């Protein structure tokens, strides 16, 4: 009889691991095919979004989008955010833009940061726009800034390179 009880114990352990594996595969399948894949398809359909990578980290999502050749960063940003909000519901996520920045744009952006943060701190957006226009013209860079209630959007373009940044006003 001891042999039969050992067999039952091993069978119970085996059944536990089979159920655990099935549940894990089911969760992965649900996450991948019901949440992530449709979200990737809807966001890559937006003009200017070349690629998107979505990673689930703990209880939040990291959403990395590669954008290029967009007409307006502000509208593209909100199109992406609307898709994320509608499909991820209450889940936390961080949206990161990967762009085609070159060294010249990156260096110019680093020099602009004090102006941007001073403008945000003091609500001096007209002054920022004037400074940005002057500095970008002197460096041969096309620059655009747009502002709404929550964000400041910066677009820098130099030939085939582009830099896109979104700053919170709060």
C-alpha positions as a LaTeX table, in Angstrom:
\begin{tabular}{lrrr}
\hline
Residue & $x$ (\AA) & $y$ (\AA) & $z$ (\AA) \\
\hline
Unk1 & 0.00 & 0.00 & 0.00 \\
Unk2 & 2.89 & 2.37 & 0.61 \\
Unk3 & 3.71 & 2.20 & $-3.06$ \\
Unk4 & 0.19 & 3.21 & $-4.07$ \\
Unk5 & 0.24 & 6.27 & $-1.72$ \\
Unk6 & 3.62 & 7.32 & $-3.11$ \\
Unk7 & 2.14 & 7.11 & $-6.59$ \\
Unk8 & $-0.80$ & 9.33 & $-5.55$ \\
Unk9 & 1.58 & 11.88 & $-4.03$ \\
Unk10 & 3.68 & 12.03 & $-7.17$ \\
Unk11 & 0.56 & 12.23 & $-9.30$ \\
Unk12 & $-0.74$ & 15.16 & $-7.21$ \\
Unk13 & 2.60 & 16.98 & $-7.51$ \\
Unk14 & 2.69 & 16.36 & $-11.25$ \\
Unk15 & $-0.91$ & 17.60 & $-11.63$ \\
Unk16 & $-0.03$ & 20.74 & $-9.65$ \\
Unk17 & 2.88 & 21.58 & $-11.97$ \\
Unk18 & 0.85 & 20.85 & $-15.10$ \\
Unk19 & $-1.93$ & 23.18 & $-13.88$ \\
Unk20 & 0.64 & 25.85 & $-12.95$ \\
Unk21 & 2.24 & 25.62 & $-16.41$ \\
Unk22 & $-1.16$ & 25.85 & $-18.14$ \\
Unk23 & $-2.16$ & 28.87 & $-16.06$ \\
Unk24 & 1.15 & 30.61 & $-16.80$ \\
Unk25 & 0.82 & 29.95 & $-20.52$ \\
Unk26 & $-2.79$ & 31.15 & $-20.44$ \\
Unk27 & $-1.81$ & 34.39 & $-18.72$ \\
Unk28 & 1.05 & 34.96 & $-21.18$ \\
Unk29 & $-1.26$ & 34.28 & $-24.12$ \\
Unk30 & $-3.91$ & 36.63 & $-22.76$ \\
Unk31 & $-1.38$ & 39.40 & $-22.11$ \\
Unk32 & 0.30 & 39.00 & $-25.50$ \\
Unk33 & $-2.63$ & 38.34 & $-27.83$ \\
Unk34 & $-5.46$ & 40.24 & $-26.12$ \\
Unk35 & $-3.62$ & 43.29 & $-24.77$ \\
Unk36 & $-0.18$ & 43.89 & $-26.31$ \\
Unk37 & $-0.58$ & 42.80 & $-29.96$ \\
Unk38 & $-3.82$ & 44.78 & $-30.63$ \\
Unk39 & $-2.30$ & 47.80 & $-28.88$ \\
Unk40 & 0.84 & 47.59 & $-31.01$ \\
Unk41 & $-1.26$ & 47.31 & $-34.17$ \\
Unk42 & $-3.42$ & 50.33 & $-33.31$ \\
Unk43 & $-0.45$ & 52.54 & $-32.39$ \\
Unk44 & 1.71 & 51.61 & $-35.39$ \\
Unk45 & $-1.25$ & 52.60 & $-37.58$ \\
Unk46 & $-0.73$ & 56.23 & $-36.45$ \\
Unk47 & 1.18 & 58.34 & $-38.99$ \\
Unk48 & 4.80 & 58.80 & $-37.97$ \\
Unk49 & 4.96 & 55.83 & $-35.60$ \\
Unk50 & 7.48 & 53.44 & $-37.11$ \\
Unk51 & 7.78 & 50.90 & $-34.35$ \\
Unk52 & 6.51 & 50.22 & $-30.85$ \\
Unk53 & 7.77 & 48.01 & $-28.06$ \\
Unk54 & 5.60 & 47.28 & $-25.03$ \\
Unk55 & 7.04 & 45.66 & $-21.92$ \\
Unk56 & 5.12 & 44.73 & $-18.79$ \\
Unk57 & 7.17 & 45.54 & $-15.73$ \\
Unk58 & 5.53 & 44.56 & $-12.44$ \\
Unk59 & 2.12 & 46.28 & $-12.52$ \\
Unk60 & 2.91 & 48.86 & $-15.20$ \\
Unk61 & 3.82 & 49.00 & $-18.87$ \\
Unk62 & 6.85 & 50.59 & $-20.53$ \\
Unk63 & 5.82 & 51.77 & $-23.99$ \\
Unk64 & 8.70 & 52.70 & $-26.31$ \\
Unk65 & 7.71 & 54.21 & $-29.63$ \\
Unk66 & 10.01 & 55.08 & $-32.50$ \\
Unk67 & 8.64 & 58.11 & $-34.31$ \\
Unk68 & 9.88 & 59.97 & $-37.37$ \\
Unk69 & 8.55 & 62.40 & $-39.91$ \\
Unk70 & 5.57 & 63.43 & $-37.85$ \\
Unk71 & 3.74 & 66.63 & $-38.71$ \\
Unk72 & 2.86 & 67.62 & $-35.14$ \\
Unk73 & 4.26 & 66.08 & $-31.96$ \\
Unk74 & 1.36 & 67.28 & $-29.83$ \\
Unk75 & $-1.34$ & 65.61 & $-31.92$ \\
Unk76 & 0.73 & 62.42 & $-32.33$ \\
Unk77 & 1.32 & 62.31 & $-28.59$ \\
Unk78 & $-2.40$ & 62.53 & $-27.83$ \\
Unk79 & $-3.33$ & 59.96 & $-30.49$ \\
Unk80 & $-0.92$ & 57.52 & $-28.83$ \\
Unk81 & $-2.09$ & 58.43 & $-25.31$ \\
Unk82 & $-5.74$ & 57.93 & $-26.31$ \\
Unk83 & $-4.96$ & 54.43 & $-27.64$ \\
Unk84 & $-3.03$ & 53.58 & $-24.48$ \\
Unk85 & $-5.78$ & 54.91 & $-22.21$ \\
Unk86 & $-8.53$ & 53.06 & $-24.07$ \\
Unk87 & $-6.76$ & 49.71 & $-24.21$ \\
Unk88 & $-4.82$ & 49.70 & $-20.94$ \\
Unk89 & $-7.68$ & 51.18 & $-18.90$ \\
Unk90 & $-6.42$ & 51.92 & $-15.42$ \\
Unk91 & $-2.97$ & 50.37 & $-15.86$ \\
Unk92 & 0.03 & 52.59 & $-15.23$ \\
Unk93 & 2.32 & 53.13 & $-18.18$ \\
Unk94 & 5.30 & 55.21 & $-19.16$ \\
Unk95 & 5.50 & 56.49 & $-22.72$ \\
Unk96 & 9.00 & 56.95 & $-24.14$ \\
Unk97 & 9.78 & 58.37 & $-27.58$ \\
Unk98 & 12.76 & 57.08 & $-29.52$ \\
Unk99 & 13.65 & 59.38 & $-32.37$ \\
Unk100 & 16.38 & 59.82 & $-34.97$ \\
Unk101 & 18.43 & 62.45 & $-33.12$ \\
Unk102 & 21.95 & 63.22 & $-34.16$ \\
Unk103 & 24.80 & 64.63 & $-32.08$ \\
Unk104 & 24.10 & 68.17 & $-33.27$ \\
Unk105 & 20.47 & 68.01 & $-32.14$ \\
Unk106 & 21.35 & 66.32 & $-28.86$ \\
Unk107 & 23.95 & 69.00 & $-28.06$ \\
Unk108 & 21.49 & 71.76 & $-28.97$ \\
Unk109 & 18.83 & 70.13 & $-26.79$ \\
Unk110 & 21.21 & 69.99 & $-23.81$ \\
Unk111 & 21.89 & 73.73 & $-24.24$ \\
Unk112 & 18.13 & 74.40 & $-24.42$ \\
Unk113 & 17.18 & 72.57 & $-21.24$ \\
Unk114 & 17.83 & 75.49 & $-18.84$ \\
Unk115 & 15.60 & 77.72 & $-21.00$ \\
Unk116 & 12.86 & 75.09 & $-21.08$ \\
Unk117 & 12.84 & 74.44 & $-17.35$ \\
Unk118 & 13.00 & 78.17 & $-16.54$ \\
Unk119 & 10.03 & 78.77 & $-18.83$ \\
Unk120 & 8.06 & 75.94 & $-17.20$ \\
Unk121 & 8.89 & 77.16 & $-13.69$ \\
Unk122 & 7.89 & 80.77 & $-14.47$ \\
Unk123 & 5.20 & 80.19 & $-17.14$ \\
Unk124 & 7.29 & 82.24 & $-19.60$ \\
Unk125 & 6.36 & 80.48 & $-22.81$ \\
Unk126 & 6.40 & 83.52 & $-25.09$ \\
Unk127 & 9.95 & 84.21 & $-23.93$ \\
Unk128 & 10.86 & 80.53 & $-24.54$ \\
Unk129 & 9.42 & 80.66 & $-28.03$ \\
Unk130 & 11.47 & 83.77 & $-28.86$ \\
Unk131 & 14.68 & 82.28 & $-27.43$ \\
Unk132 & 14.10 & 79.00 & $-29.23$ \\
Unk133 & 13.53 & 80.77 & $-32.54$ \\
Unk134 & 16.68 & 82.87 & $-32.14$ \\
Unk135 & 18.92 & 79.99 & $-31.03$ \\
Unk136 & 17.62 & 77.52 & $-33.60$ \\
Unk137 & 18.04 & 79.99 & $-36.47$ \\
Unk138 & 21.64 & 80.70 & $-35.38$ \\
Unk139 & 22.38 & 76.94 & $-35.36$ \\
Unk140 & 20.58 & 76.06 & $-38.60$ \\
Unk141 & 18.00 & 73.89 & $-36.86$ \\
Unk142 & 14.26 & 73.89 & $-37.43$ \\
Unk143 & 12.49 & 74.13 & $-34.07$ \\
Unk144 & 8.88 & 74.08 & $-32.98$ \\
Unk145 & 7.39 & 74.35 & $-29.54$ \\
Unk146 & 3.75 & 73.81 & $-28.62$ \\
Unk147 & 2.06 & 74.04 & $-25.26$ \\
Unk148 & $-1.18$ & 72.84 & $-23.69$ \\
Unk149 & $-2.53$ & 72.70 & $-20.15$ \\
Unk150 & $-0.35$ & 69.75 & $-19.17$ \\
Unk151 & 2.70 & 69.58 & $-21.44$ \\
Unk152 & 5.33 & 71.42 & $-23.43$ \\
Unk153 & 6.20 & 69.72 & $-26.75$ \\
Unk154 & 9.59 & 70.31 & $-28.38$ \\
Unk155 & 10.44 & 69.33 & $-31.94$ \\
Unk156 & 13.93 & 69.87 & $-33.36$ \\
Unk157 & 14.74 & 68.93 & $-36.95$ \\
Unk158 & 18.05 & 69.01 & $-38.82$ \\
Unk159 & 18.11 & 67.46 & $-42.30$ \\
Unk160 & 17.28 & 63.75 & $-41.78$ \\
Unk161 & 17.47 & 63.87 & $-37.98$ \\
Unk162 & 14.73 & 64.75 & $-35.52$ \\
Unk163 & 14.45 & 65.11 & $-31.77$ \\
Unk164 & 11.10 & 64.96 & $-29.98$ \\
Unk165 & 10.62 & 65.67 & $-26.27$ \\
Unk166 & 7.56 & 66.11 & $-24.06$ \\
Unk167 & 7.84 & 67.97 & $-20.76$ \\
Unk168 & 5.26 & 68.04 & $-18.00$ \\
Unk169 & 4.18 & 71.52 & $-16.90$ \\
Unk170 & 3.52 & 70.33 & $-13.38$ \\
\hline
\end{tabular}
